[in-house]
């Protein structure tokens, strides 16, 4: 079964590749305090359709390059762009 992750696109500079940041919450074993850990994954985006800030789902696949092990699955939501000076 392939692993599926949900994260935010932090870069789309390379051709047909996106860098997705996945944030997970962990609990410290002794102090029981929760903290966030972020991990970056490179994913294959065949059509270059993802933009920075998009919330996406990626799925594990065979190695596509030295560091690329995931493929873009679907776009969950795209943030609304607000013009400067516009009141919402």
C-alpha positions in Angstrom: 0.0 0.0 0.0 1.4 3.4 -1.0 1.7 6.1 1.6 -0.3 9.2 1.0 0.7 12.6 2.5 -1.0 16.0 2.6 1.1 19.1 2.7 1.7 22.6 1.3 3.7 23.4 -1.8 6.8 25.4 -0.7 8.5 25.6 -4.1 7.7 24.8 -7.8 11.0 26.1 -9.3 12.3 22.8 -10.8 10.7 21.6 -14.0 7.9 19.0 -13.4 8.8 18.9 -9.7 7.3 20.5 -6.5 8.7 20.6 -3.0 5.9 19.8 -0.5 6.2 20.7 3.2 4.4 18.2 5.5 3.8 19.3 9.1 3.1 16.7 11.8 2.4 17.1 15.5 4.3 15.0 18.0 4.2 14.7 21.7 7.4 14.7 23.8 7.7 11.3 25.6 8.8 12.8 29.0 7.3 16.3 29.1 4.1 15.5 27.2 4.3 18.8 25.3 3.1 18.9 21.7 5.4 20.4 19.0 5.4 20.6 15.2 7.9 18.9 13.0 8.1 19.8 9.3 9.5 17.6 6.6 10.1 18.4 2.9 9.4 16.0 0.1 10.1 16.3 -3.6 7.2 15.2 -5.8 6.7 14.7 -9.5 4.2 17.2 -11.1 3.9 16.2 -14.8 1.8 19.2 -15.9 3.4 21.9 -13.7 0.0 22.8 -12.4 0.8 23.4 -8.7 1.6 26.8 -7.3 3.3 27.9 -4.1 0.9 27.8 -1.2 -1.4 25.1 -2.7 -2.6 22.3 -0.4 -1.9 19.1 -2.2 -2.0 15.3 -1.7 1.1 13.3 -2.8 1.4 9.5 -3.1 4.5 7.3 -2.7 5.9 5.8 -5.9 9.1 4.1 -7.2 12.2 6.3 -7.2 12.0 8.8 -10.0 15.3 10.5 -9.4 17.9 10.7 -6.6 15.6 12.4 -4.2 12.1 12.2 -5.8 10.0 9.4 -4.3 6.5 10.9 -4.5 4.0 11.9 -7.2 1.4 14.7 -7.2 -2.1 13.1 -6.7 -4.6 15.9 -6.4 -5.1 19.6 -5.5 -7.0 19.9 -2.3 -7.4 23.7 -2.2 -5.8 26.8 -3.6 -5.5 29.9 -1.3 -7.5 33.0 -2.3 -5.3 35.9 -3.4 -6.1 39.1 -1.7 -5.0 42.4 -3.3 -3.2 44.9 -1.1 -5.5 47.6 0.1 -8.6 45.5 -0.4 -10.7 45.0 2.7 -12.2 41.5 3.1 
